[in-house]
Amino acid sequence: MNGRESAGQGFAAANPQRIATAAALLVLLAIATRSLWLAVEHGLFADWGGDDFHAYWYYGHFVRQGVSPYHAFLTDPSAIALPVHYLDGVTAGHVPTEGSMMPANTAPMLLLLSPLSWLSWPTAKAVWLSCNLVFALAIPWLTIGLLPRGSRLGKAAMATVCLLFYGFYSTRVAMEMGQTTLITLLSMLASMLLADRRWFASGVCLGVALSKYSLSLPALALLAGARRSRVVLTALAMQALGTVAVSLLKSGSLAETVQFYRDVLRRHAVQSGMHLSAQLPRGAASTIAVGILICAVLIVLGIAVWRSGWWRTRIDLRAPLALHIFNVVGLLTLLAIYHRGYDAAFVVVSVALVVWERESLGAWFGGRGLAAQLGSAAVVLALTLPTPLLRVIFAVVAPTRDPIASAESLISLAVTALLAAAVIRLYRATQHTSLSMAADA
């Protein structure tokens, strides 16, 4: 055996964990690359690519023509003034409508996206997909930036958080469908990061996020509970101004805008999704089950708030306990109220907390809380399974079910498991961490 072979064997023997880490990262890189590639391919070329964005693009035509989009939706969705001239040189004598689609987010998001109606559909869809790609690339880095003060994740740990998020089924579907999930999640995280430095910018970010209020509720709850009053009031004012602005457009009214919001809530109440009420048989039993889950989690949250002395101190939004509360509330809302599978992109917060805790302990394969952490990791990896593999699993487990419904069920089960692990970590965190700025700064 020559010296080079001996050195190579010695390196392999001395660094088994490093080799295992490199191999795992290569697998995650392959999954993430394929996921992002499919998101771009489907978003640009699939017949259904950008379907969820179409409603904002279509009803943005009414905004650019000075007409209330909500009045148009409720009366005559096809009443766009023709022909339509677009900035990319296209002139359309007919703008196809999606009769079943509605711009489900509140007015500020519709106003924010309406300038894209000045572009023809293929161009607007490509621009919005590009924006979502940028949002997706930035979100895990913002999540890492939100980790407790003094946190120093290694390169492998940061790569793990990013690649897992890029590989999520939820991230891919949000991008290819043109959903507003990613801009909402980005705005939530930005609001929390800016709250103690740029309160007005933080409020604007939260105001954008509140347009998709079902997903942004955790950020609103934490910022309100942490007494960041200026941030919360700015966000609420932005929502109010957006609602009034749309209502003042031609043929619009505040009553009609409120009616549209109510119609959105009614539709979502009966739609399928990943939330538990859609996964369980409809009836009193499912309502009771969801109620028990909510009460159980709220009890643990109440214990955490009581033990931490929340009301006696200035709360650090980046304190470990505050982040655990944010994570638990976010996972709970995914299960308790209407959500589709793409909204499970929020679990990047769980991923970052798990990676941070293992890194802080200095032991990825041992130490306190290993079972809960490994369980969380297994569930998170399940959310990155490639679509062909999912189809095989669904064909065996539930051959008569629609694949999309099966995917929603898998995500719901995964988020339920993550919530259980998050509640355990939250309860443990109440015994070891503080919420105060002084203790964690």
SETOR-164463 format. One record per residue (C-alpha): residue number from 1; residue in one letter; z, x, y. Coordinates in steps of 0.5 Angstrom, whole numbers, plus 500, padded with zeros to 3 digits. Each point is the difference from the previous one (the first is absolute). Last residue first. Example, Ala and Ser with C-alpha at 12.3 -4.5 7.8 and 13.67 -1.06 7.14 Angstrom:
# residues 2
node k = 2 | r = S | up = 514 | east = 527 | north = 498
node k = 1 | r = A | up = 502 | east = 498 | north = 493
This chain:
# residues 441
node k = 441 | r = A | up = 546 | east = 441 | north = 580
node k = 440 | r = D | up = 503 | east = 497 | north = 494
node k = 439 | r = A | up = 507 | east = 499 | north = 502
node k = 438 | r = A | up = 499 | east = 500 | north = 507
node k = 437 | r = M | up = 495 | east = 495 | north = 500
node k = 436 | r = S | up = 504 | east = 495 | north = 496
node k = 435 | r = L | up = 498 | east = 497 | north = 493
node k = 434 | r = S | up = 504 | east = 504 | north = 496
node k = 433 | r = T | up = 499 | east = 502 | north = 492
node k = 432 | r = H | up = 504 | east = 501 | north = 494
node k = 431 | r = Q | up = 503 | east = 494 | north = 498
node k = 430 | r = T | up = 495 | east = 495 | north = 503
node k = 429 | r = A | up = 494 | east = 504 | north = 497
node k = 428 | r = R | up = 502 | east = 498 | north = 493
node k = 427 | r = Y | up = 499 | east = 493 | north = 501
node k = 426 | r = L | up = 494 | east = 501 | north = 503
node k = 425 | r = R | up = 497 | east = 504 | north = 494
node k = 424 | r = I | up = 502 | east = 495 | north = 496
node k = 423 | r = V | up = 496 | east = 495 | north = 504
node k = 422 | r = A | up = 494 | east = 504 | north = 500
node k = 421 | r = A | up = 500 | east = 501 | north = 493
node k = 420 | r = A | up = 500 | east = 492 | north = 499
node k = 419 | r = L | up = 495 | east = 500 | north = 506
node k = 418 | r = L | up = 495 | east = 505 | north = 496
node k = 417 | r = A | up = 501 | east = 495 | north = 494
node k = 416 | r = T | up = 498 | east = 494 | north = 504
node k = 415 | r = V | up = 494 | east = 504 | north = 503
node k = 414 | r = A | up = 497 | east = 502 | north = 493
node k = 413 | r = L | up = 501 | east = 493 | north = 498
node k = 412 | r = S | up = 496 | east = 497 | north = 506
node k = 411 | r = I | up = 495 | east = 505 | north = 499
node k = 410 | r = L | up = 499 | east = 499 | north = 493
node k = 409 | r = S | up = 499 | east = 492 | north = 502
node k = 408 | r = E | up = 496 | east = 502 | north = 506
node k = 407 | r = A | up = 495 | east = 504 | north = 495
node k = 406 | r = S | up = 500 | east = 494 | north = 495
node k = 405 | r = A | up = 498 | east = 495 | north = 505
node k = 404 | r = I | up = 494 | east = 505 | north = 502
node k = 403 | r = P | up = 498 | east = 500 | north = 493
node k = 402 | r = D | up = 500 | east = 493 | north = 499
node k = 401 | r = R | up = 504 | east = 498 | north = 494
node k = 400 | r = T | up = 497 | east = 498 | north = 493
node k = 399 | r = P | up = 501 | east = 507 | north = 497
node k = 398 | r = A | up = 507 | east = 501 | north = 502
node k = 397 | r = V | up = 503 | east = 506 | north = 496
node k = 396 | r = V | up = 494 | east = 503 | north = 497
node k = 395 | r = A | up = 495 | east = 499 | north = 506
node k = 394 | r = F | up = 505 | east = 501 | north = 505
node k = 393 | r = I | up = 501 | east = 507 | north = 497
node k = 392 | r = V | up = 492 | east = 502 | north = 500
node k = 391 | r = R | up = 499 | east = 497 | north = 507
node k = 390 | r = L | up = 506 | east = 504 | north = 502
node k = 389 | r = L | up = 497 | east = 506 | north = 497
node k = 388 | r = P | up = 493 | east = 499 | north = 504
node k = 387 | r = T | up = 504 | east = 499 | north = 506
node k = 386 | r = P | up = 503 | east = 506 | north = 500
node k = 385 | r = L | up = 508 | east = 500 | north = 500
node k = 384 | r = T | up = 503 | east = 502 | north = 506
node k = 383 | r = L | up = 505 | east = 495 | north = 501
node k = 382 | r = A | up = 503 | east = 502 | north = 493
node k = 381 | r = L | up = 502 | east = 507 | north = 503
node k = 380 | r = V | up = 504 | east = 496 | north = 504
node k = 379 | r = V | up = 504 | east = 497 | north = 495
node k = 378 | r = A | up = 501 | east = 506 | north = 496
node k = 377 | r = A | up = 503 | east = 504 | north = 506
node k = 376 | r = S | up = 505 | east = 494 | north = 501
node k = 375 | r = G | up = 502 | east = 500 | north = 493
node k = 374 | r = L | up = 501 | east = 508 | north = 501
node k = 373 | r = Q | up = 504 | east = 499 | north = 506
node k = 372 | r = A | up = 504 | east = 495 | north = 497
node k = 371 | r = A | up = 502 | east = 504 | north = 494
node k = 370 | r = L | up = 501 | east = 506 | north = 504
node k = 369 | r = G | up = 505 | east = 497 | north = 505
node k = 368 | r = R | up = 504 | east = 506 | north = 500
node k = 367 | r = G | up = 498 | east = 507 | north = 497
node k = 366 | r = G | up = 494 | east = 502 | north = 496
node k = 365 | r = F | up = 492 | east = 501 | north = 500
node k = 364 | r = W | up = 498 | east = 500 | north = 507
node k = 363 | r = A | up = 506 | east = 505 | north = 502
node k = 362 | r = G | up = 501 | east = 502 | north = 507
node k = 361 | r = L | up = 504 | east = 494 | north = 501
node k = 360 | r = S | up = 497 | east = 500 | north = 507
node k = 359 | r = E | up = 493 | east = 500 | north = 497
node k = 358 | r = R | up = 502 | east = 494 | north = 495
node k = 357 | r = E | up = 503 | east = 496 | north = 506
node k = 356 | r = W | up = 493 | east = 502 | north = 504
node k = 355 | r = V | up = 496 | east = 498 | north = 494
node k = 354 | r = V | up = 503 | east = 493 | north = 499
node k = 353 | r = L | up = 500 | east = 499 | north = 507
node k = 352 | r = A | up = 493 | east = 501 | north = 502
node k = 351 | r = V | up = 498 | east = 496 | north = 494
node k = 350 | r = S | up = 504 | east = 494 | north = 502
node k = 349 | r = V | up = 497 | east = 500 | north = 507
node k = 348 | r = V | up = 493 | east = 501 | north = 497
node k = 347 | r = V | up = 502 | east = 493 | north = 496
node k = 346 | r = F | up = 497 | east = 497 | north = 507
node k = 345 | r = A | up = 493 | east = 500 | north = 497
node k = 344 | r = A | up = 503 | east = 494 | north = 496
node k = 343 | r = D | up = 496 | east = 496 | north = 505
node k = 342 | r = Y | up = 493 | east = 501 | north = 496
node k = 341 | r = G | up = 503 | east = 496 | north = 495
node k = 340 | r = R | up = 500 | east = 494 | north = 504
node k = 339 | r = H | up = 507 | east = 497 | north = 503
node k = 338 | r = Y | up = 503 | east = 494 | north = 501
node k = 337 | r = I | up = 508 | east = 500 | north = 501
node k = 336 | r = A | up = 505 | east = 502 | north = 495
node k = 335 | r = L | up = 497 | east = 506 | north = 496
node k = 334 | r = L | up = 497 | east = 504 | north = 506
node k = 333 | r = T | up = 506 | east = 498 | north = 504
node k = 332 | r = L | up = 505 | east = 503 | north = 496
node k = 331 | r = L | up = 496 | east = 507 | north = 499
node k = 330 | r = G | up = 500 | east = 500 | north = 508
node k = 329 | r = V | up = 508 | east = 498 | north = 500
node k = 328 | r = V | up = 501 | east = 506 | north = 495
node k = 327 | r = N | up = 496 | east = 505 | north = 503
node k = 326 | r = F | up = 503 | east = 499 | north = 507
node k = 325 | r = I | up = 507 | east = 500 | north = 498
node k = 324 | r = H | up = 499 | east = 506 | north = 496
node k = 323 | r = L | up = 497 | east = 503 | north = 506
node k = 322 | r = A | up = 506 | east = 498 | north = 504
node k = 321 | r = L | up = 505 | east = 503 | north = 495
node k = 320 | r = P | up = 496 | east = 507 | north = 500
node k = 319 | r = A | up = 501 | east = 500 | north = 508
node k = 318 | r = R | up = 493 | east = 500 | north = 503
node k = 317 | r = L | up = 501 | east = 494 | north = 504
node k = 316 | r = D | up = 506 | east = 503 | north = 503
node k = 315 | r = I | up = 505 | east = 494 | north = 502
node k = 314 | r = R | up = 504 | east = 501 | north = 506
node k = 313 | r = T | up = 507 | east = 498 | north = 497
node k = 312 | r = R | up = 505 | east = 494 | north = 499
node k = 311 | r = W | up = 496 | east = 495 | north = 498
node k = 310 | r = W | up = 497 | east = 503 | north = 494
node k = 309 | r = G | up = 507 | east = 502 | north = 497
node k = 308 | r = S | up = 497 | east = 503 | north = 494
node k = 307 | r = R | up = 504 | east = 496 | north = 495
node k = 306 | r = W | up = 498 | east = 494 | north = 503
node k = 305 | r = V | up = 493 | east = 501 | north = 500
node k = 304 | r = A | up = 499 | east = 503 | north = 493
node k = 303 | r = I | up = 504 | east = 494 | north = 498
node k = 302 | r = G | up = 496 | east = 495 | north = 503
node k = 301 | r = L | up = 494 | east = 503 | north = 497
node k = 300 | r = V | up = 503 | east = 499 | north = 493
node k = 299 | r = I | up = 501 | east = 493 | north = 502
node k = 298 | r = L | up = 493 | east = 499 | north = 503
node k = 297 | r = V | up = 497 | east = 503 | north = 493
node k = 296 | r = A | up = 504 | east = 495 | north = 496
node k = 295 | r = C | up = 498 | east = 494 | north = 505
node k = 294 | r = I | up = 493 | east = 502 | north = 500
node k = 293 | r = L | up = 499 | east = 500 | north = 492
node k = 292 | r = I | up = 504 | east = 494 | north = 499
node k = 291 | r = G | up = 496 | east = 496 | north = 505
node k = 290 | r = V | up = 494 | east = 503 | north = 496
node k = 289 | r = A | up = 502 | east = 497 | north = 494
node k = 288 | r = I | up = 502 | east = 494 | north = 503
node k = 287 | r = T | up = 493 | east = 499 | north = 503
node k = 286 | r = S | up = 497 | east = 501 | north = 493
node k = 285 | r = A | up = 505 | east = 495 | north = 496
node k = 284 | r = A | up = 498 | east = 495 | north = 505
node k = 283 | r = G | up = 493 | east = 500 | north = 499
node k = 282 | r = R | up = 494 | east = 504 | north = 500
node k = 281 | r = P | up = 500 | east = 505 | north = 494
node k = 280 | r = L | up = 501 | east = 507 | north = 502
node k = 279 | r = Q | up = 495 | east = 505 | north = 503
node k = 278 | r = A | up = 498 | east = 496 | north = 506
node k = 277 | r = S | up = 508 | east = 499 | north = 502
node k = 276 | r = L | up = 501 | east = 507 | north = 498
node k = 275 | r = H | up = 495 | east = 503 | north = 505
node k = 274 | r = M | up = 494 | east = 504 | north = 498
node k = 273 | r = G | up = 495 | east = 495 | north = 502
node k = 272 | r = S | up = 497 | east = 493 | north = 499
node k = 271 | r = Q | up = 500 | east = 495 | north = 506
node k = 270 | r = V | up = 504 | east = 494 | north = 501
node k = 269 | r = A | up = 505 | east = 502 | north = 505
node k = 268 | r = H | up = 494 | east = 504 | north = 503
node k = 267 | r = R | up = 496 | east = 494 | north = 502
node k = 266 | r = R | up = 506 | east = 497 | north = 503
node k = 265 | r = L | up = 502 | east = 506 | north = 504
node k = 264 | r = V | up = 493 | east = 501 | north = 503
node k = 263 | r = D | up = 500 | east = 493 | north = 502
node k = 262 | r = R | up = 506 | east = 500 | north = 504
node k = 261 | r = Y | up = 497 | east = 506 | north = 504
node k = 260 | r = F | up = 494 | east = 496 | north = 501
node k = 259 | r = Q | up = 504 | east = 494 | north = 503
node k = 258 | r = V | up = 504 | east = 505 | north = 504
node k = 257 | r = T | up = 493 | east = 503 | north = 503
node k = 256 | r = E | up = 498 | east = 492 | north = 501
node k = 255 | r = A | up = 507 | east = 499 | north = 504
node k = 254 | r = L | up = 499 | east = 506 | north = 504
node k = 253 | r = S | up = 493 | east = 497 | north = 502
node k = 252 | r = G | up = 493 | east = 503 | north = 500
node k = 251 | r = S | up = 493 | east = 497 | north = 502
node k = 250 | r = K | up = 498 | east = 506 | north = 504
node k = 249 | r = L | up = 505 | east = 506 | north = 499
node k = 248 | r = L | up = 507 | east = 498 | north = 503
node k = 247 | r = S | up = 503 | east = 499 | north = 492
node k = 246 | r = V | up = 498 | east = 507 | north = 498
node k = 245 | r = A | up = 503 | east = 504 | north = 506
node k = 244 | r = V | up = 507 | east = 495 | north = 499
node k = 243 | r = T | up = 500 | east = 503 | north = 493
node k = 242 | r = G | up = 499 | east = 507 | north = 502
node k = 241 | r = L | up = 505 | east = 500 | north = 505
node k = 240 | r = A | up = 505 | east = 497 | north = 495
node k = 239 | r = Q | up = 499 | east = 505 | north = 495
node k = 238 | r = M | up = 500 | east = 506 | north = 505
node k = 237 | r = A | up = 507 | east = 497 | north = 503
node k = 236 | r = L | up = 503 | east = 500 | north = 493
node k = 235 | r = A | up = 498 | east = 507 | north = 499
node k = 234 | r = T | up = 503 | east = 502 | north = 507
node k = 233 | r = L | up = 506 | east = 496 | north = 498
node k = 232 | r = V | up = 501 | east = 504 | north = 494
node k = 231 | r = V | up = 499 | east = 507 | north = 503
node k = 230 | r = R | up = 505 | east = 498 | north = 506
node k = 229 | r = S | up = 505 | east = 497 | north = 495
node k = 228 | r = R | up = 501 | east = 506 | north = 496
node k = 227 | r = R | up = 506 | east = 498 | north = 497
node k = 226 | r = A | up = 500 | east = 503 | north = 493
node k = 225 | r = G | up = 500 | east = 493 | north = 497
node k = 224 | r = A | up = 494 | east = 498 | north = 505
node k = 223 | r = L | up = 496 | east = 506 | north = 498
node k = 222 | r = L | up = 502 | east = 499 | north = 492
node k = 221 | r = A | up = 498 | east = 493 | north = 500
node k = 220 | r = L | up = 493 | east = 501 | north = 504
node k = 219 | r = A | up = 499 | east = 506 | north = 495
node k = 218 | r = P | up = 501 | east = 496 | north = 494
node k = 217 | r = L | up = 496 | east = 494 | north = 503
node k = 216 | r = S | up = 494 | east = 504 | north = 500
node k = 215 | r = L | up = 496 | east = 497 | north = 494
node k = 214 | r = S | up = 501 | east = 493 | north = 501
node k = 213 | r = Y | up = 499 | east = 501 | north = 507
node k = 212 | r = K | up = 493 | east = 502 | north = 500
node k = 211 | r = S | up = 499 | east = 499 | north = 508
node k = 210 | r = L | up = 507 | east = 503 | north = 500
node k = 209 | r = A | up = 497 | east = 507 | north = 499
node k = 208 | r = V | up = 496 | east = 500 | north = 506
node k = 207 | r = G | up = 507 | east = 498 | north = 504
node k = 206 | r = L | up = 503 | east = 506 | north = 496
node k = 205 | r = C | up = 495 | east = 505 | north = 503
node k = 204 | r = V | up = 501 | east = 497 | north = 507
node k = 203 | r = G | up = 508 | east = 500 | north = 499
node k = 202 | r = S | up = 500 | east = 508 | north = 498
node k = 201 | r = A | up = 495 | east = 501 | north = 506
node k = 200 | r = F | up = 505 | east = 497 | north = 504
node k = 199 | r = W | up = 506 | east = 503 | north = 497
node k = 198 | r = R | up = 497 | east = 507 | north = 500
node k = 197 | r = R | up = 505 | east = 505 | north = 498
node k = 196 | r = D | up = 505 | east = 496 | north = 496
node k = 195 | r = A | up = 496 | east = 495 | north = 497
node k = 194 | r = L | up = 494 | east = 505 | north = 499
node k = 193 | r = L | up = 501 | east = 501 | north = 492
node k = 192 | r = M | up = 502 | east = 493 | north = 499
node k = 191 | r = S | up = 494 | east = 497 | north = 504
node k = 190 | r = A | up = 495 | east = 505 | north = 496
node k = 189 | r = L | up = 502 | east = 498 | north = 494
node k = 188 | r = M | up = 499 | east = 493 | north = 501
node k = 187 | r = S | up = 493 | east = 501 | north = 504
node k = 186 | r = L | up = 498 | east = 504 | north = 493
node k = 185 | r = L | up = 502 | east = 494 | north = 496
node k = 184 | r = T | up = 496 | east = 495 | north = 504
node k = 183 | r = I | up = 494 | east = 504 | north = 501
node k = 182 | r = L | up = 500 | east = 501 | north = 492
node k = 181 | r = T | up = 501 | east = 493 | north = 498
node k = 180 | r = T | up = 495 | east = 497 | north = 505
node k = 179 | r = Q | up = 495 | east = 499 | north = 494
node k = 178 | r = G | up = 493 | east = 503 | north = 500
node k = 177 | r = M | up = 499 | east = 498 | north = 493
node k = 176 | r = E | up = 498 | east = 507 | north = 498
node k = 175 | r = M | up = 506 | east = 503 | north = 504
node k = 174 | r = A | up = 505 | east = 495 | north = 497
node k = 173 | r = V | up = 498 | east = 501 | north = 493
node k = 172 | r = R | up = 500 | east = 507 | north = 500
node k = 171 | r = T | up = 507 | east = 500 | north = 503
node k = 170 | r = S | up = 503 | east = 495 | north = 495
node k = 169 | r = Y | up = 497 | east = 504 | north = 494
node k = 168 | r = F | up = 504 | east = 506 | north = 502
node k = 167 | r = G | up = 496 | east = 506 | north = 500
node k = 166 | r = Y | up = 501 | east = 502 | north = 507
node k = 165 | r = F | up = 507 | east = 498 | north = 500
node k = 164 | r = L | up = 501 | east = 505 | north = 494
node k = 163 | r = L | up = 497 | east = 505 | north = 503
node k = 162 | r = C | up = 504 | east = 500 | north = 506
node k = 161 | r = V | up = 507 | east = 500 | north = 497
node k = 160 | r = T | up = 498 | east = 505 | north = 495
node k = 159 | r = A | up = 497 | east = 505 | north = 505
node k = 158 | r = M | up = 506 | east = 500 | north = 504
node k = 157 | r = A | up = 504 | east = 502 | north = 494
node k = 156 | r = A | up = 496 | east = 505 | north = 498
node k = 155 | r = K | up = 500 | east = 503 | north = 507
node k = 154 | r = G | up = 507 | east = 500 | north = 501
node k = 153 | r = L | up = 504 | east = 495 | north = 503
node k = 152 | r = R | up = 505 | east = 502 | north = 506
node k = 151 | r = S | up = 504 | east = 494 | north = 502
node k = 150 | r = G | up = 504 | east = 502 | north = 506
node k = 149 | r = R | up = 500 | east = 493 | north = 503
node k = 148 | r = P | up = 500 | east = 495 | north = 494
node k = 147 | r = L | up = 492 | east = 498 | north = 498
node k = 146 | r = L | up = 496 | east = 496 | north = 506
node k = 145 | r = G | up = 495 | east = 506 | north = 500
node k = 144 | r = I | up = 499 | east = 500 | north = 493
node k = 143 | r = T | up = 498 | east = 492 | north = 501
node k = 142 | r = L | up = 495 | east = 503 | north = 506
node k = 141 | r = W | up = 497 | east = 504 | north = 495
node k = 140 | r = P | up = 499 | east = 495 | north = 495
node k = 139 | r = I | up = 497 | east = 495 | north = 505
node k = 138 | r = A | up = 495 | east = 505 | north = 503
node k = 137 | r = L | up = 494 | east = 501 | north = 495
node k = 136 | r = A | up = 501 | east = 492 | north = 499
node k = 135 | r = F | up = 499 | east = 499 | north = 507
node k = 134 | r = V | up = 494 | east = 505 | north = 501
node k = 133 | r = L | up = 497 | east = 496 | north = 494
node k = 132 | r = N | up = 501 | east = 493 | north = 503
node k = 131 | r = C | up = 497 | east = 502 | north = 506
node k = 130 | r = S | up = 494 | east = 503 | north = 496
node k = 129 | r = L | up = 500 | east = 493 | north = 497
node k = 128 | r = W | up = 500 | east = 496 | north = 507
node k = 127 | r = V | up = 494 | east = 504 | north = 502
node k = 126 | r = A | up = 496 | east = 499 | north = 494
node k = 125 | r = K | up = 501 | east = 493 | north = 500
node k = 124 | r = A | up = 498 | east = 499 | north = 507
node k = 123 | r = T | up = 494 | east = 504 | north = 499
node k = 122 | r = P | up = 498 | east = 495 | north = 494
node k = 121 | r = W | up = 502 | east = 494 | north = 504
node k = 120 | r = S | up = 497 | east = 502 | north = 506
node k = 119 | r = L | up = 504 | east = 503 | north = 506
node k = 118 | r = W | up = 503 | east = 496 | north = 506
node k = 117 | r = S | up = 504 | east = 496 | north = 495
node k = 116 | r = L | up = 504 | east = 507 | north = 499
node k = 115 | r = P | up = 503 | east = 498 | north = 507
node k = 114 | r = S | up = 504 | east = 495 | north = 497
node k = 113 | r = L | up = 504 | east = 504 | north = 496
node k = 112 | r = L | up = 506 | east = 501 | north = 505
node k = 111 | r = L | up = 499 | east = 493 | north = 502
node k = 110 | r = L | up = 501 | east = 497 | north = 493
node k = 109 | r = M | up = 506 | east = 505 | north = 499
node k = 108 | r = P | up = 503 | east = 497 | north = 506
node k = 107 | r = A | up = 499 | east = 493 | north = 498
node k = 106 | r = T | up = 504 | east = 499 | north = 494
node k = 105 | r = N | up = 497 | east = 503 | north = 493
node k = 104 | r = A | up = 497 | east = 495 | north = 495
node k = 103 | r = P | up = 493 | east = 500 | north = 503
node k = 102 | r = M | up = 497 | east = 495 | north = 496
node k = 101 | r = M | up = 495 | east = 500 | north = 494
node k = 100 | r = S | up = 498 | east = 494 | north = 496
node k = 99 | r = G | up = 494 | east = 498 | north = 504
node k = 98 | r = E | up = 497 | east = 508 | north = 500
node k = 97 | r = T | up = 495 | east = 499 | north = 506
node k = 96 | r = P | up = 493 | east = 503 | north = 500
node k = 95 | r = V | up = 498 | east = 502 | north = 507
node k = 94 | r = H | up = 493 | east = 498 | north = 501
node k = 93 | r = G | up = 495 | east = 502 | north = 505
node k = 92 | r = A | up = 503 | east = 507 | north = 500
node k = 91 | r = T | up = 497 | east = 505 | north = 505
node k = 90 | r = V | up = 502 | east = 507 | north = 498
node k = 89 | r = G | up = 500 | east = 506 | north = 504
node k = 88 | r = D | up = 506 | east = 503 | north = 499
node k = 87 | r = L | up = 504 | east = 497 | north = 506
node k = 86 | r = Y | up = 498 | east = 493 | north = 497
node k = 85 | r = H | up = 497 | east = 494 | north = 502
node k = 84 | r = V | up = 501 | east = 493 | north = 498
node k = 83 | r = P | up = 495 | east = 495 | north = 500
node k = 82 | r = L | up = 503 | east = 495 | north = 500
node k = 81 | r = A | up = 507 | east = 497 | north = 503
node k = 80 | r = I | up = 505 | east = 500 | north = 494
node k = 79 | r = A | up = 502 | east = 493 | north = 498
node k = 78 | r = S | up = 500 | east = 501 | north = 492
node k = 77 | r = P | up = 508 | east = 499 | north = 500
node k = 76 | r = D | up = 499 | east = 493 | north = 503
node k = 75 | r = T | up = 507 | east = 497 | north = 501
node k = 74 | r = L | up = 506 | east = 503 | north = 497
node k = 73 | r = F | up = 497 | east = 507 | north = 500
node k = 72 | r = A | up = 497 | east = 500 | north = 507
node k = 71 | r = H | up = 506 | east = 498 | north = 503
node k = 70 | r = Y | up = 503 | east = 506 | north = 497
node k = 69 | r = P | up = 495 | east = 504 | north = 502
node k = 68 | r = S | up = 501 | east = 498 | north = 507
node k = 67 | r = V | up = 494 | east = 501 | north = 504
node k = 66 | r = G | up = 498 | east = 506 | north = 505
node k = 65 | r = Q | up = 494 | east = 502 | north = 497
node k = 64 | r = R | up = 503 | east = 506 | north = 498
node k = 63 | r = V | up = 506 | east = 496 | north = 497
node k = 62 | r = F | up = 495 | east = 496 | north = 496
node k = 61 | r = H | up = 496 | east = 505 | north = 497
node k = 60 | r = G | up = 507 | east = 503 | north = 498
node k = 59 | r = Y | up = 500 | east = 494 | north = 495
node k = 58 | r = Y | up = 495 | east = 504 | north = 496
node k = 57 | r = W | up = 503 | east = 507 | north = 500
node k = 56 | r = Y | up = 507 | east = 497 | north = 499
node k = 55 | r = A | up = 498 | east = 496 | north = 494
node k = 54 | r = H | up = 496 | east = 505 | north = 497
node k = 53 | r = F | up = 505 | east = 505 | north = 499
node k = 52 | r = D | up = 503 | east = 497 | north = 494
node k = 51 | r = D | up = 493 | east = 500 | north = 497
node k = 50 | r = G | up = 499 | east = 508 | north = 502
node k = 49 | r = G | up = 496 | east = 501 | north = 493
node k = 48 | r = W | up = 499 | east = 494 | north = 496
node k = 47 | r = D | up = 492 | east = 501 | north = 499
node k = 46 | r = A | up = 502 | east = 507 | north = 499
node k = 45 | r = F | up = 497 | east = 506 | north = 504
node k = 44 | r = L | up = 504 | east = 502 | north = 505
node k = 43 | r = G | up = 507 | east = 498 | north = 498
node k = 42 | r = H | up = 499 | east = 501 | north = 493
node k = 41 | r = E | up = 497 | east = 507 | north = 501
node k = 40 | r = V | up = 506 | east = 502 | north = 505
node k = 39 | r = A | up = 505 | east = 498 | north = 496
node k = 38 | r = L | up = 497 | east = 502 | north = 493
node k = 37 | r = W | up = 500 | east = 507 | north = 503
node k = 36 | r = L | up = 507 | east = 500 | north = 503
node k = 35 | r = S | up = 503 | east = 498 | north = 493
node k = 34 | r = R | up = 496 | east = 505 | north = 496
node k = 33 | r = T | up = 503 | east = 505 | north = 505
node k = 32 | r = A | up = 507 | east = 498 | north = 499
node k = 31 | r = I | up = 499 | east = 500 | north = 492
node k = 30 | r = A | up = 497 | east = 507 | north = 500
node k = 29 | r = L | up = 506 | east = 502 | north = 505
node k = 28 | r = L | up = 505 | east = 497 | north = 496
node k = 27 | r = V | up = 498 | east = 503 | north = 494
node k = 26 | r = L | up = 499 | east = 507 | north = 503
node k = 25 | r = L | up = 507 | east = 499 | north = 503
node k = 24 | r = A | up = 503 | east = 499 | north = 493
node k = 23 | r = A | up = 497 | east = 506 | north = 498
node k = 22 | r = A | up = 503 | east = 504 | north = 506
node k = 21 | r = T | up = 506 | east = 497 | north = 498
node k = 20 | r = A | up = 500 | east = 502 | north = 493
node k = 19 | r = I | up = 498 | east = 507 | north = 502
node k = 18 | r = R | up = 506 | east = 501 | north = 505
node k = 17 | r = Q | up = 505 | east = 497 | north = 495
node k = 16 | r = P | up = 498 | east = 505 | north = 494
node k = 15 | r = N | up = 500 | east = 506 | north = 505
node k = 14 | r = A | up = 504 | east = 505 | north = 496
node k = 13 | r = A | up = 496 | east = 499 | north = 494
node k = 12 | r = A | up = 493 | east = 500 | north = 503
node k = 11 | r = F | up = 502 | east = 506 | north = 504
node k = 10 | r = G | up = 502 | east = 504 | north = 494
node k = 9 | r = Q | up = 494 | east = 498 | north = 496
node k = 8 | r = G | up = 495 | east = 502 | north = 506
node k = 7 | r = A | up = 504 | east = 507 | north = 501
node k = 6 | r = S | up = 499 | east = 501 | north = 492
node k = 5 | r = E | up = 493 | east = 499 | north = 500
node k = 4 | r = R | up = 499 | east = 504 | north = 506
node k = 3 | r = G | up = 504 | east = 506 | north = 497
node k = 2 | r = N | up = 496 | east = 500 | north = 494
node k = 1 | r = M | up = 502 | east = 497 | north = 493
